[in-house]
């Protein structure tokens, strides 16, 4: 029967925990899969010297999964927990195994992670133009909502570190410069800030992973002794940013009447960090469900370099709503 041998081999695919020795193969599959989908002439060069696979595995080995056939890794997927919020990716499958159900198999343990973690809002970033990708994720209860713009701006050599207007200038520090005894107090302040934006949202694991792996730093914006904003920044090669870039994986201003002005000052502080490190561009994701944050990023010189769509489960806004001054993109 035509196709019976292929079907038999697909049934032999094993989903298991991703191990450290798998990381070079998983990294190669990720680059080739995305590079092939995007039509790059040399798919292996996707992302240059930026890293997703190794850093995400090191941050949470128990929530990283591999698809294996006959001892060869053919795909991987990663779940990330931000308190009550979860997202996954990159989900990648070797191109010769596309359209054979491997992606669906790699989503099953992710859903189990979300259930174990009692996630109340889950999401992902995918290609807005790909009906195949959107359809796969809809099968698991995710629904497309707003576009997410990946935006970038050139870093000025000496950016302003305060925003214009009537608000007093805020000061900023970095998590890495804090003494060990201060860090737990700072993490509590970060948790309190994000909890105001969405109940249970907590990116302290992201902040600690940045510090532990030396992938960048976290900007802490202060209004006196009150935390007014935070930004987890990947910087340079080996991080999720890559050479020359400062990538704002997560950034948020505290809720309140001064949130807009605080958000601008947070962007300026991140640009100052990037300038200090000799980086040439500042990159961040703007979900268009947060229209005020998107508008302010444009006013500060950010321009869209690519865009995708955020898919969410359940089909509700979460923190992607008007009045929230926040940067992320769930890639």
NUVEXLO-845540 format. One line per field, with one value per residue (C-alpha): residue number from 1; x, y, z. Coordinates in nm, 2 decimals. Layout:
bati	c(NUM|...)
c1	c(X|...)
c2	c(Y|...)
c3	c(Z|...)
end
This chain:
bati	c(1|2|3|4|5|6|7|8|9|10|11|12|13|14|15|16|17|18|19|20|21|22|23|24|25|26|27|28|29|30|31|32|33|34|35|36|37|38|39|40|41|42|43|44|45|46|47|48|49|50|51|52|53|54|55|56|57|58|59|60|61|62|63|64|65|66|67|68|69|70|71|72|73|74|75|76|77|78|79|80|81|82|83|84|85|86|87|88|89|90|91|92|93|94|95|96|97|98|99|100|101|102|103|104|105|106|107|108|109|110|111|112|113|114|115|116|117|118|119|120|121|122|123|124|125|126|127|128|129|130|131|132|133|134|135|136|137|138|139|140|141|142|143|144|145|146|147|148|149|150|151|152|153|154|155|156|157|158|159|160|161|162|163|164|165|166|167|168|169|170|171|172|173|174|175|176|177|178|179|180|181|182|183|184|185|186|187|188|189|190|191|192|193|194|195|196|197|198|199|200|201|202|203|204|205|206|207|208|209|210|211|212|213|214|215|216|217|218|219|220|221|222|223|224|225|226|227|228|229|230|231|232|233|234|235|236|237|238|239|240|241|242|243|244|245|246|247|248|249|250|251|252|253|254|255|256|257|258|259|260|261|262|263|264|265|266|267|268|269|270|271|272|273|274|275|276|277|278|279|280|281|282|283|284|285|286|287|288|289|290|291|292|293|294|295|296|297|298|299|300|301|302|303|304|305|306|307|308|309|310|311|312|313|314|315|316|317|318|319|320|321|322|323|324|325|326|327|328|329|330|331)
c1	c(0.00|0.15|0.27|0.24|0.62|0.63|0.33|0.50|0.81|0.61|0.45|0.80|0.88|0.94|0.88|1.11|1.29|1.56|1.90|2.21|2.38|2.09|2.15|2.38|2.14|1.83|2.00|2.08|1.72|1.58|1.80|1.74|1.36|1.31|1.57|1.40|1.05|1.17|1.34|1.69|1.96|2.16|1.91|2.18|2.26|1.92|1.97|2.35|2.51|2.19|2.08|1.74|1.79|2.07|1.95|1.60|1.71|1.94|1.66|1.42|1.55|1.23|1.01|1.22|1.12|1.27|1.12|1.34|1.34|1.60|1.83|1.81|1.66|1.40|1.24|1.22|0.99|1.02|0.77|0.83|0.66|0.60|0.40|0.04|0.13|0.29|0.41|0.61|0.86|1.06|0.87|1.08|1.08|1.34|1.20|1.20|0.95|0.71|0.34|0.38|0.23|0.56|0.46|0.14|0.32|0.56|0.27|0.13|0.39|0.37|0.00|0.08|0.33|0.07|-0.18|0.08|0.18|-0.19|-0.14|-0.44|-0.33|-0.11|0.02|0.26|0.40|0.36|0.36|0.05|0.04|0.07|-0.27|-0.09|0.07|-0.25|-0.45|-0.22|-0.23|-0.61|-0.63|-0.49|-0.73|-0.52|-0.68|-0.52|-0.57|-0.36|-0.05|0.28|0.54|0.91|1.05|1.40|1.57|1.93|2.11|2.24|2.59|2.47|2.09|1.89|1.82|1.52|1.20|1.07|0.76|0.65|0.74|1.05|1.35|1.38|1.70|1.80|2.02|2.09|2.01|2.37|2.51|2.30|2.44|2.32|2.12|1.93|1.83|1.55|1.39|1.42|1.27|0.97|0.93|0.94|0.68|0.45|0.48|0.39|0.11|-0.06|-0.07|-0.20|-0.27|0.01|0.24|0.60|0.91|1.16|1.27|1.36|1.56|1.75|1.82|1.97|2.20|2.30|2.38|2.54|2.31|2.26|2.11|1.78|1.72|1.54|1.38|1.33|1.11|1.28|1.27|0.97|1.02|0.86|0.97|1.18|1.33|1.50|1.75|1.94|2.27|2.50|2.62|2.51|2.20|1.86|1.97|2.28|2.58|2.51|2.16|1.99|1.67|1.40|1.25|1.02|0.98|0.70|0.61|0.41|0.04|-0.09|-0.14|0.23|0.27|0.32|0.60|0.76|0.75|0.94|1.20|1.23|1.30|1.57|1.73|1.74|1.90|2.16|2.24|2.28|2.51|2.72|2.77|2.86|2.54|2.40|2.03|1.75|1.48|1.15|0.80|0.49|0.16|-0.10|-0.34|-0.13|-0.18|-0.04|0.29|0.31|0.25|0.51|0.77|0.71|0.74|1.08|1.21|1.13|1.02|0.87|1.12|0.88|0.55|0.36|0.04|-0.01|-0.23|-0.38|-0.56|-0.83|-0.94|-0.92|-0.68|-0.48|-0.23|-0.25|-0.49|-0.52|-0.35|-0.07|0.27|0.47|0.71|0.73|0.66|0.64|0.89)
c2	c(0.00|0.34|0.53|0.25|0.24|0.61|0.59|0.31|0.52|0.81|0.59|0.51|0.87|0.91|1.23|1.26|1.51|1.71|1.63|1.85|1.63|1.70|2.08|2.10|1.89|2.08|2.41|2.30|2.17|2.50|2.71|2.49|2.48|2.85|2.93|2.69|2.83|3.18|3.09|3.18|3.08|2.93|2.81|2.72|3.08|3.18|3.40|3.43|3.40|3.45|3.15|3.02|2.65|2.64|2.93|2.80|2.45|2.58|2.80|2.51|2.16|1.99|2.18|2.11|1.82|1.63|1.43|1.13|0.86|0.59|0.78|1.10|1.42|1.55|1.83|2.01|2.24|2.45|2.57|2.89|2.98|3.34|3.27|3.24|3.30|3.04|3.03|2.79|2.79|2.77|2.46|2.33|2.02|1.90|2.00|1.64|1.56|1.85|1.77|1.43|1.51|1.58|1.93|1.80|1.54|1.80|2.02|1.74|1.76|2.14|2.13|1.89|2.15|2.42|2.21|2.11|2.48|2.59|2.84|3.08|3.24|3.08|3.21|3.18|3.39|3.25|3.35|3.55|3.45|3.07|2.90|2.57|2.71|2.89|2.58|2.35|2.58|2.62|2.24|2.30|2.58|2.88|3.16|3.44|3.79|4.09|4.13|4.15|4.38|4.31|4.66|4.80|5.13|5.25|5.31|5.66|5.69|5.91|5.86|6.08|5.89|6.10|6.16|6.51|6.64|6.73|6.41|6.40|6.21|5.85|5.67|5.33|5.05|4.69|4.37|4.25|4.55|4.47|4.30|3.95|4.05|4.31|4.08|3.90|4.23|4.35|4.03|4.08|4.43|4.30|4.04|4.30|4.53|4.26|4.12|4.46|4.42|4.06|3.85|3.61|3.73|3.68|3.71|3.66|3.33|3.52|3.78|3.51|3.31|3.62|3.67|3.31|3.26|3.61|3.67|4.04|4.23|4.36|4.73|4.84|5.19|5.37|5.65|5.71|5.37|5.25|5.02|5.20|4.97|4.68|4.54|4.20|4.26|4.01|4.15|4.05|3.71|3.39|3.55|3.58|3.91|3.83|4.05|4.42|4.39|4.45|4.25|4.35|4.01|4.16|4.52|4.69|5.01|5.01|5.07|5.42|5.77|5.81|5.48|5.64|5.88|5.59|5.37|5.63|5.66|5.28|5.27|5.54|5.35|5.04|5.24|5.37|5.02|4.92|5.21|5.13|4.78|4.90|4.76|4.92|4.84|4.81|4.54|4.46|4.32|4.53|4.35|4.57|4.49|4.73|5.03|5.30|5.11|5.05|5.42|5.54|5.30|5.44|5.80|5.69|5.59|5.22|5.07|4.73|4.48|4.18|4.09|3.78|3.71|3.63|3.33|3.30|3.04|3.12|3.36|3.67|3.97|3.87|4.16|4.24|4.52|4.90|5.08|4.83|4.96|4.64|4.48|4.11|3.90|3.53|3.41)
c3	c(0.00|-0.10|0.20|0.45|0.52|0.58|0.81|1.00|1.05|1.18|1.44|1.56|1.64|2.01|2.22|2.51|2.73|2.54|2.69|2.69|2.44|2.20|2.19|1.89|1.68|1.81|1.73|1.38|1.32|1.45|1.21|0.91|0.97|1.00|0.73|0.49|0.57|0.51|0.18|0.29|0.04|0.33|0.59|0.85|0.88|1.03|1.33|1.29|1.63|1.83|2.04|2.15|2.20|2.45|2.66|2.69|2.78|3.05|3.19|3.22|3.11|3.24|2.99|2.68|2.45|2.16|1.87|1.79|1.51|1.50|1.73|1.53|1.66|1.41|1.62|1.95|2.15|2.46|2.72|2.92|3.24|3.34|3.66|3.55|3.19|2.96|2.60|2.39|2.11|1.91|1.79|1.50|1.29|1.03|0.69|0.56|0.84|0.78|0.74|0.91|1.25|1.44|1.54|1.69|1.89|2.02|2.14|2.36|2.64|2.63|2.71|3.00|3.13|3.12|3.30|3.57|3.61|3.63|3.36|3.33|3.00|2.73|2.40|2.11|1.82|1.47|1.11|1.04|0.67|0.74|0.75|0.83|1.14|1.26|1.20|1.40|1.70|1.68|1.72|2.07|2.16|2.06|1.87|1.66|1.79|1.72|1.51|1.69|1.54|1.59|1.60|1.61|1.63|1.60|1.93|1.98|2.12|2.40|2.44|2.68|3.00|3.10|2.91|2.83|3.01|3.36|3.54|3.75|3.60|3.71|3.79|3.66|3.78|3.66|3.84|3.79|3.98|4.28|4.59|4.65|4.96|4.75|4.47|4.65|4.74|4.39|4.25|4.49|4.35|4.00|4.08|4.24|3.93|3.68|3.90|3.86|3.48|3.49|3.80|3.86|3.58|3.70|3.49|3.78|3.63|3.31|3.51|3.70|3.39|3.22|3.52|3.56|3.19|3.14|2.84|2.92|3.21|3.36|3.37|3.69|3.67|4.00|4.12|4.45|4.62|4.42|4.12|3.82|3.54|3.44|3.12|3.07|2.80|2.59|2.47|2.19|2.06|2.23|2.36|2.19|2.05|1.85|1.76|1.77|1.92|2.25|2.26|2.51|2.58|2.84|2.95|3.14|3.31|3.64|3.60|3.69|3.55|3.48|3.30|2.95|3.07|3.27|2.96|2.75|3.02|3.04|2.66|2.71|2.99|2.78|2.49|2.74|2.85|2.48|2.42|2.72|2.58|2.23|2.07|1.75|1.77|2.02|1.94|2.10|2.02|2.03|2.04|1.87|2.14|2.34|2.11|2.34|2.39|2.01|1.94|2.19|2.05|1.70|1.84|1.99|1.66|1.64|1.31|1.23|1.08|1.07|1.21|1.32|1.51|1.88|1.94|2.28|2.50|2.61|2.34|2.55|2.59|2.89|2.93|2.56|2.61|2.59|2.88|2.93|2.86|2.80|2.54|2.46|2.16|2.27|2.01)
end
